[in-house]
Amino acid sequence: MTGTVRTTTVNGVTFEVWSDFIARGTFAKNIQTGETKKIQGSGYIHKDLTVRKAIALIFQMPTFRK
């Protein structure tokens, strides 16, 4: 069971972000490559800045800016 799918941009790349209530985490999917990774385990993040920082860290991007 997942929450609402939102989109955000990090370093010019668009990502879909959603919370999965069964896996108890927040996930992000790179729209261009289709790669999906868990950006927050055992909890949920919703604030745009926090989500962008987590995506930049997990996907090894040089910056979290839009």
TAVENGI-V857381 format. One record per backbone hydrogen bond with DSSP energy under -0.5 kcal/mol. CO is the residue of the C=O (numbers start at 0). NH is the residue of the N-H. If there is no record, write none. Layout:
# TAVENGI-V857381
{{CO;NH} {CO;NH}}
This chain:
# TAVENGI-V857381
{{0;20} {0;21} {3;5} {5;16} {7;14} {9;12} {12;9} {13;30} {14;7} {15;28} {16;5} {17;26} {18;2} {18;20} {19;23} {19;24} {23;41} {23;42} {24;19} {25;38} {25;39} {26;17} {27;36} {28;15} {28;30} {29;33} {34;29} {36;27} {36;38} {39;25} {46;50} {47;51} {48;52} {49;53} {50;54} {51;55} {52;56} {53;57} {54;58} {55;60} {56;59} {64;10}}
